[in-house]
Amino acid sequence: MKIGVISDTHDNLDAIRRAVSYFAKNTEIIIHAGDVIAPFSAKIFREANIPVYGVLGNNDGELLTIEIFNKLGGKVKRQFNTLTMDNRRIAVMHGEMAEVIEALIRSKMYDIVISGHTHDTRIEKKDGVLHVNPGENCGYLTGKSTIAIIDTATLTAEIIEV
Ligand code: NI
């Protein structure tokens, strides 16, 4: 199963549309790791018409964002979320505290740990645990609009520039 991962969309509507159209063609679910910002950014995900899971970020104040996402059939929560897809246990957090991400990875309670917030991409495997940070979809800090695709069958991920 292919999972689309996105974070730090920060209201860049064009970048969100490019990501959502990629997800619509290539993935079965979407995980958003937070910093969506305005609810109108969440509405764009309706165009993919696939379930969205994930969390809000430190810059997300509008709980309406959660309602918009949850109508798509997944589950978005405020700070921490877990789900199981294709027998892979997945933890999602925005990631303000690097120590907590590290602890989650080391706990081995999850096969996949997803975080965002740093706006830098990261794909690493530690003791069989896959950690994925898709970087920034908005492209504001790095000039690159990125997302990640996870393949649950092989427990691998790749970064895609959109
Ligand atoms: Ni953030």
Residues whose N, C-alpha, C, O or C-beta is under 5 A from the ligand:
A	BS01	NI	D35 G57 N58 H117
